[in-house]
């Protein structure tokens, strides 16, 4: 079993005034087989509801029409492939599927749609299971991005930024090469989620100013992406400082002093408190 010898892990303490006071009501960790059974049952039940409702099949084209039988076969193949998936991934899915309102409900999908996007799927024989698919971050941390004023789509963009900054291609939640304990990883994502609304407002203001100055067409499209990239703020260096903060006011002061587009410390502190109050289930597999 991995020993956490990194100084950030050893020094990290959970200050009383920096974490939620209510306990996290985490679902139990199922066995591998029970988790697979629960996933299969839920995914097939969601698929049956969707098929009975009928309607348009997303991804179906005139040149390559899809039938409900195609989708059902694809879903069964995907579920069967989880036998070869990393145990940490399957066990964590087993935790997430027990939540009263799991993440895929927040984004308006059934579990079948979340697990198997048929048109873009890879053949089962070529599925590559890196330590855990990046989508696992959405499942674990997605609730942090469902606060009022937030948008579910931010979780994928924000977690993608975090993964790139930490140099990993798999899920930040479980990547073994990230030298941080679970509580430290959660803190970094909590802060990322807390600032997304202000980050988005800042980008929108830049866009509006540019449009008023005549920016349009391809340049406007390119600059939109450029502004998103320029406002990425969560780096390992900042993460280390965040983990040393001993209180919410201290953390807010640190962030406002470190990020140019953060200007209102009171708003930042309140957003941090709101996000810290959202429960995050612990990992199914402890490292």
JOUR-V49084 format. One record per residue. N is the residue number from 1. RES is the residue in three letters. OMEGA is omega in degrees with one decimal (none if undefined). Layout:
n;res;omega
N;RES;OMEGA
N;RES;OMEGA
This chain:
n;res;omega
1;UNK;-177.4
2;UNK;173.6
3;UNK;-178.8
4;UNK;-178.5
5;UNK;-179.0
6;UNK;-176.3
7;UNK;-179.8
8;UNK;-180.0
9;UNK;-176.9
10;UNK;-174.4
11;UNK;-173.0
12;UNK;174.4
13;UNK;-178.2
14;UNK;-178.5
15;UNK;-177.0
16;UNK;-175.5
17;UNK;-178.8
18;UNK;-177.3
19;UNK;178.5
20;UNK;178.6
21;UNK;179.1
22;UNK;-179.7
23;UNK;177.3
24;UNK;179.6
25;UNK;-173.7
26;UNK;175.0
27;UNK;178.6
28;UNK;176.3
29;UNK;179.4
30;UNK;171.3
31;UNK;-179.0
32;UNK;-178.2
33;UNK;179.0
34;UNK;178.1
35;UNK;177.6
36;UNK;179.9
37;UNK;-179.8
38;UNK;178.0
39;UNK;-178.2
40;UNK;-177.6
41;UNK;-178.5
42;UNK;-178.9
43;UNK;-179.8
44;UNK;177.3
45;UNK;178.5
46;UNK;178.5
47;UNK;-179.3
48;UNK;177.6
49;UNK;-177.9
50;UNK;-179.6
51;UNK;179.9
52;UNK;178.9
53;UNK;178.7
54;UNK;179.3
55;UNK;-174.8
56;UNK;176.1
57;UNK;-178.7
58;UNK;179.4
59;UNK;178.6
60;UNK;-179.9
61;UNK;-179.4
62;UNK;-179.0
63;UNK;-177.9
64;UNK;-178.7
65;UNK;176.9
66;UNK;175.3
67;UNK;177.0
68;UNK;175.8
69;UNK;176.5
70;UNK;-178.7
71;UNK;-179.8
72;UNK;178.5
73;UNK;-179.9
74;UNK;179.9
75;UNK;178.4
76;UNK;179.4
77;UNK;179.2
78;UNK;-179.5
79;UNK;177.9
80;UNK;-177.6
81;UNK;-179.5
82;UNK;173.7
83;UNK;179.9
84;UNK;-178.9
85;UNK;175.9
86;UNK;-179.5
87;UNK;-179.0
88;UNK;-179.4
89;UNK;-177.4
90;UNK;-179.7
91;UNK;178.9
92;UNK;174.8
93;UNK;177.4
94;UNK;174.8
95;UNK;-174.7
96;UNK;-175.5
97;UNK;179.8
98;UNK;-179.1
99;UNK;177.6
100;UNK;176.8
101;UNK;-178.7
102;UNK;-171.3
103;UNK;-176.4
104;UNK;174.4
105;UNK;179.0
106;UNK;-177.9
107;UNK;171.9
108;UNK;-179.9
109;UNK;165.3
110;UNK;179.2
111;UNK;178.5
112;UNK;179.7
113;UNK;-178.5
114;UNK;-176.7
115;UNK;-172.7
116;UNK;173.5
117;UNK;-165.6
118;UNK;-174.0
119;UNK;-176.6
120;UNK;-173.6
121;UNK;172.8
122;UNK;174.7
123;UNK;-174.7
124;UNK;-177.1
125;UNK;-177.5
126;UNK;178.4
127;UNK;179.4
128;UNK;-179.7
129;UNK;169.9
130;UNK;-165.3
131;UNK;172.1
132;UNK;179.1
133;UNK;-177.0
134;UNK;179.5
135;UNK;178.2
136;UNK;177.0
137;UNK;178.7
138;UNK;-176.3
139;UNK;-174.5
140;UNK;-171.8
141;UNK;-173.8
142;UNK;-178.4
143;UNK;179.0
144;UNK;-177.1
145;UNK;179.9
146;UNK;176.0
147;UNK;177.3
148;UNK;-179.3
149;UNK;176.6
150;UNK;178.0
151;UNK;-178.5
152;UNK;-177.5
153;UNK;-178.7
154;UNK;-175.0
155;UNK;-178.6
156;UNK;-180.0
157;UNK;-176.7
158;UNK;179.6
159;UNK;174.2
160;UNK;177.1
161;UNK;-179.7
162;UNK;-179.7
163;UNK;-179.9
164;UNK;-179.3
165;UNK;179.2
166;UNK;172.7
167;UNK;179.8
168;UNK;179.5
169;UNK;-178.9
170;UNK;-176.9
171;UNK;175.9
172;UNK;-176.8
173;UNK;-172.3
174;UNK;-175.9
175;UNK;-176.5
176;UNK;-177.5
177;UNK;177.0
178;UNK;-174.0
179;UNK;-179.5
180;UNK;175.1
181;UNK;-176.3
182;UNK;-178.2
183;UNK;179.4
184;UNK;178.1
185;UNK;179.0
186;UNK;-179.0
187;UNK;-179.4
188;UNK;179.4
189;UNK;176.9
190;UNK;179.8
191;UNK;177.7
192;UNK;-179.6
193;UNK;-177.0
194;UNK;-175.2
195;UNK;-175.3
196;UNK;-179.3
197;UNK;178.9
198;UNK;177.0
199;UNK;179.7
200;UNK;178.4
201;UNK;179.6
202;UNK;179.3
203;UNK;179.1
204;UNK;179.1
205;UNK;177.3
206;UNK;179.0
207;UNK;-178.7
208;UNK;177.9
209;UNK;-179.7
210;UNK;178.3
211;UNK;178.6
212;UNK;179.0
213;UNK;173.5
214;UNK;179.2
215;UNK;-178.4
216;UNK;174.5
217;UNK;-176.8
218;UNK;-179.6
219;UNK;178.8
220;UNK;179.6
221;UNK;179.7
222;UNK;-177.9
223;UNK;175.4
224;UNK;177.8
225;UNK;-179.0
226;UNK;-179.7
227;UNK;175.0
228;UNK;-178.7
229;UNK;-177.2
230;UNK;-178.4
231;UNK;172.9
232;UNK;-171.4
233;UNK;-173.8
234;UNK;177.1
235;UNK;176.1
236;UNK;179.8
237;UNK;178.2
238;UNK;178.2
239;UNK;179.0
240;UNK;180.0
241;UNK;178.9
242;UNK;-177.4
243;UNK;178.6
244;UNK;-177.7
245;UNK;-175.1
246;UNK;179.8
247;UNK;178.8
248;UNK;177.1
249;UNK;178.9
250;UNK;179.2
251;UNK;179.1
252;UNK;178.5
253;UNK;178.2
254;UNK;-176.3
255;UNK;179.8
256;UNK;179.0
257;UNK;-175.9
258;UNK;-173.9
259;UNK;-173.0
260;UNK;-174.8
261;UNK;171.9
262;UNK;-175.7
263;UNK;-176.0
264;UNK;-176.6
265;UNK;-179.6
266;UNK;178.3
267;UNK;179.6
268;UNK;179.9
269;UNK;-179.7
270;UNK;177.9
271;UNK;177.0
272;UNK;-179.5
273;UNK;179.1
274;UNK;-177.2
275;UNK;179.3
276;UNK;-180.0
277;UNK;179.7
278;UNK;-177.8
279;UNK;173.9
280;UNK;-179.9
281;UNK;176.6
282;UNK;-177.6
283;UNK;178.2
284;UNK;178.7
285;UNK;179.6
286;UNK;-179.3
287;UNK;none
